[in-house]
């Protein structure tokens, strides 16, 4: 059964085609928050849609409707509660890891779960990693799950609320010896680890290129790997990102080799979040 099945007969058939086929659920069996985008054609049915989601997923305690895109340096949206208690703090489970968070106060995307594991599986024993824009630290904690022999992960986050959750999640997952949480701007904080890193992860789709200086400088003199994220129109997914990478490589007198390029997730209509892994020599 899906959302449209539940709402059939409750709302007119001509409106059913606008009912979302998918939505995000953040949390676990003990309690979750659902986040849904409702087209303007059926906005007047938002409460019925919220109640239908709760009927479909018994663990959902609050349903939020997106009312804005992501904005400001914290990458947050505005939401409206359309069903449930209004409580929004949850513990999200992913590959055996626990992430305490409030999606209305911090950036977190369950859709990046596959991407987090993809990177974690590439990490080798003994690596020293720079994790920019760490959020509540899902990338860092997932890495320690799949590669417990990682040396250290420096996790930098500018949002003080996300940082608070990150510190709590590091303790919750018992990886205090592996992850160094840092509160502040990557521009200011990354310099403390210049020349020390084997790998740099930059999970920010819009604007990550502005931090390529810091990424290149964090790598060891002999080089390393950078995971770079960007957004692009489907008509030309990778050209702009690769051009940016090559410009910075030239600036630092380095050579680069593209290891992988892929679509991560939809970002907007016909626009996608993409990932490019590249080796710096």
C-alpha angles and dihedrals in degrees: 000000000000137000094273092052091054093047096045107117091013096077127025116279092240089062096048092081089065095054108112116255092206142023137171124263118197118188138036142270090288092059140334145179122227120210118198137178112218120198115236090242090071102025089119087063094056096114092050089050091049092050090047091054090052090049090051094046112036093190093062110105098175134025118206127196118211110240100171142022121254112287145172125026092296092061093228131156131210114244139190123213107233100169142007136027099318092239110139108175111102143160109239120203122211126168091336094310124117125222120186111201149135110232091205091061104034138037113255130151121191086193089072092063094103091047092052091054092044090059095039091057090057095056115105128210114278097022121149109214136196112208112191124196088015099175111185087343105257093148093049096046094045089052091055089050094055097032109030090171093066108130102220140334118206106206116195122191130170099197107088092207092052088046090054090052090045092056090048093047092050088056093041090057094040096236100126089126092056108040127058109201114210126188115210148054117320087226090063104031106039093070090074088071101040112146094012107091134095093189137021123200118198108182097176113110098192115051102000089126088070087069099050089105089061092043094054092044093051093060121096116258090257090055136240144195129303124196104206126189128200139154126241144168116262090243091069114010105172114019098089094046094048091048090053091049092050092049092055092044089056091048091057095038091243133134122228135202120198107230100178141350125192148154111259102183144323112283101180135337106316090349122108140195106236135191128212121188113198138176118227118206 
